[in-house]
Amino acid sequence: MAAILNIVAWRLACIFSASFAAAPAASAEPSAAPNAGSIAGSIADHRIGAVARIENKRDIECEIKQEIELEIAREVGLRLRAAGSAARVSRIDSACVPAPAWGHVSIKIGAIAGRWPRRRAAVPVDLIVDARVVRRLIARVELSDPRPALIYAEAAMPHRIATELMLRPAMIDMTCCEGDAVASVDNLAGLRLRRARAAGQPVLRADFEPVPDVLRRRPIAIEARTGPVRIALAGVALTDGRIGEQITVLPAGARTAVRARVSAKQKVEIDVPSP
């Protein structure tokens, strides 16, 4: 019996000694110092994931932006052609808009206020879901319409004869101005400047008006009539006039201006009552 007890005690001692010997080896790996590279890698992975989530969020918020700008380009192009303009859309700037989560989505371009076409314009846009306007926004549109045209080489005052103006050819973005550009000085025969223009501005048809038959401050021929008697005089026109109109003239040697009727180019008639 004693021998059996000794054997059991010896076996228990072996088991306990083996357990104590294995314990340090098992705990060695958890107690090891953490790997700095693996931690940095985890942080980097986390940050990359965050950036990706932010970018994905922006993509979602802007997913309808391209559709809005395509519709603006299409509609503005149609309106330009309807207006007889050769201008083209050069830039569209619209805000990011999140797409609706459900429903039928459509886009409507509103009326553009002010002169059209022009270089820059604000375009109203309605975002419609199931026939109901859910959001209104404003997009900025830029147009360009480069064309060869004449420009003023120097400032010009009203009433100057067109053939006396200093003009030169240039390439002009005609979205700057309203009206048709003048491409050749040959188109200005018989015209004079109607309004003041600055150097560098394009020459427009709307800048001009027909030259009157009588120009003020220019010498004129005066025919005074009294019954069958006709007297030819020289004088100066004090106002512009066209054939048939009454203007004010000053006969040569006279101190008082009189009224006369324009009868031809730089020529007027005065009816003098018989004594």
SVG drawing of the C-alpha trace seen along z (x, -y; Angstrom):
<svg xmlns="http://www.w3.org/2000/svg" viewBox="-47 -146 57 148">
<polyline fill="none" stroke="black" stroke-width="0.4" points="0.0,0.0 2.8,-2.4 4.4,-1.5 1.2,-2.4 0.9,-5.7 4.5,-6.6 3.9,-5.9 0.7,-8.1 2.6,-10.9 5.4,-10.7 3.0,-10.9 1.2,-14.0 4.6,-15.6 5.5,-15.0 2.1,-16.4 2.5,-19.6 6.1,-20.1 5.2,-19.8 2.3,-22.3 4.6,-24.9 7.2,-24.4 4.7,-25.0 3.0,-28.1 5.9,-30.6 6.1,-29.4 2.3,-29.8 2.3,-33.3 5.5,-34.5 3.7,-35.5 1.0,-37.7 3.5,-39.5 5.7,-40.4 6.0,-44.1 3.5,-45.2 4.7,-45.7 4.7,-49.5 4.6,-48.9 1.5,-46.8 -0.3,-49.5 0.7,-52.3 -0.6,-50.1 -3.9,-49.6 -4.3,-53.4 -3.4,-54.1 -6.0,-51.6 -8.5,-53.2 -7.7,-56.7 -7.9,-55.5 -11.3,-54.0 -12.5,-57.3 -11.3,-59.2 -13.0,-56.8 -16.2,-57.2 -16.0,-61.0 -15.4,-60.8 -18.3,-58.4 -20.5,-60.8 -19.5,-63.6 -20.2,-61.5 -23.7,-60.8 -24.3,-64.5 -23.1,-65.4 -24.5,-62.5 -27.2,-64.7 -24.9,-67.7 -23.8,-66.3 -27.4,-65.7 -28.3,-69.3 -25.4,-70.7 -26.1,-68.5 -29.8,-69.7 -28.6,-73.4 -26.2,-73.0 -29.0,-71.4 -31.7,-74.0 -29.4,-77.0 -28.2,-75.8 -31.7,-75.6 -32.5,-79.1 -29.4,-80.5 -30.3,-79.0 -33.9,-80.2 -32.5,-83.7 -30.3,-83.4 -27.1,-83.5 -23.9,-81.6 -22.8,-81.8 -21.7,-78.6 -21.7,-77.6 -18.1,-77.8 -18.7,-77.1 -21.4,-75.9 -21.1,-76.2 -23.8,-74.5 -24.0,-73.3 -23.9,-69.7 -27.3,-68.4 -28.1,-65.0 -30.4,-62.9 -33.8,-62.2 -34.1,-58.7 -37.2,-57.8 -39.7,-59.1 -39.4,-60.2 -36.9,-63.0 -36.9,-65.7 -35.1,-69.0 -36.7,-72.3 -34.7,-75.3 -36.4,-78.6 -36.5,-81.9 -33.2,-83.8 -33.7,-87.5 -32.1,-90.4 -30.4,-90.8 -29.9,-87.6 -27.5,-86.3 -24.8,-87.8 -21.4,-86.7 -22.5,-85.7 -26.0,-84.7 -27.8,-83.2 -29.9,-80.3 -32.7,-79.2 -33.1,-75.4 -36.1,-73.5 -35.5,-70.0 -38.8,-68.2 -39.8,-64.9 -43.1,-63.3 -44.3,-66.6 -43.5,-68.6 -40.7,-71.1 -38.6,-70.0 -35.6,-72.4 -34.7,-75.5 -31.1,-76.5 -29.2,-79.0 -26.5,-77.9 -23.9,-80.2 -23.4,-80.0 -20.7,-81.6 -21.1,-82.0 -18.6,-82.9 -19.1,-84.1 -15.8,-85.1 -16.1,-86.8 -14.0,-89.0 -15.4,-92.6 -14.4,-96.2 -13.6,-98.1 -13.1,-101.8 -9.4,-102.7 -10.1,-105.9 -13.0,-107.4 -15.7,-108.9 -18.4,-111.5 -21.9,-111.5 -22.7,-112.9 -19.3,-112.1 -19.6,-110.8 -18.9,-107.1 -16.3,-107.4 -14.3,-109.8 -14.0,-107.4 -10.8,-105.6 -11.6,-101.9 -9.6,-98.7 -10.3,-94.9 -10.1,-92.6 -11.5,-89.3 -14.3,-90.2 -16.4,-88.1 -19.8,-89.4 -21.5,-88.2 -20.2,-91.5 -22.8,-93.6 -26.3,-93.6 -26.7,-94.0 -25.1,-93.1 -21.4,-93.8 -20.2,-95.7 -17.6,-93.6 -16.7,-96.2 -16.5,-100.0 -18.3,-99.5 -21.5,-98.9 -21.2,-102.4 -21.8,-104.5 -24.3,-107.3 -24.3,-106.9 -23.1,-108.9 -22.5,-108.0 -25.6,-108.2 -24.0,-107.8 -20.6,-108.2 -18.3,-105.2 -15.0,-104.3 -11.8,-103.0 -11.8,-99.2 -15.5,-98.8 -17.0,-96.8 -18.6,-98.7 -22.3,-97.9 -25.1,-98.7 -27.1,-100.3 -24.3,-102.9 -25.3,-104.6 -28.1,-106.5 -28.6,-107.9 -26.8,-111.2 -29.4,-114.0 -29.9,-115.9 -28.7,-119.0 -26.1,-118.9 -26.0,-121.5 -23.0,-123.9 -22.3,-123.1 -22.6,-125.6 -25.9,-125.5 -27.4,-127.1 -30.5,-129.2 -33.1,-130.1 -35.3,-132.9 -38.6,-133.3 -41.0,-136.1 -43.6,-135.7 -41.8,-135.1 -38.5,-136.4 -35.8,-134.0 -32.7,-135.0 -29.8,-132.7 -28.0,-133.1 -25.3,-131.3 -25.8,-130.5 -25.2,-128.0 -27.6,-125.4 -28.1,-125.6 -29.9,-122.3 -30.0,-119.0 -32.9,-118.3 -34.3,-116.0 -36.1,-116.9 -39.4,-118.4 -38.5,-119.4 -38.4,-122.9 -35.0,-123.9 -33.3,-127.0 -30.7,-128.6 -28.6,-131.8 -28.2,-133.6 -24.8,-135.1 -24.6,-138.6 -27.8,-138.3 -27.9,-138.6 -31.2,-136.8 -31.9,-133.2 -34.9,-132.2 -36.9,-129.1 -36.4,-127.3 -37.6,-124.1 -35.1,-121.5 -35.4,-121.0 -32.2,-119.0 -28.8,-118.0 -27.4,-121.0 -30.1,-123.2 -33.1,-125.0 -35.9,-127.3 -37.3,-130.4 -40.7,-131.8 -40.6,-135.6 -44.1,-137.2 -44.8,-139.8 -44.9,-143.4"/>
</svg>
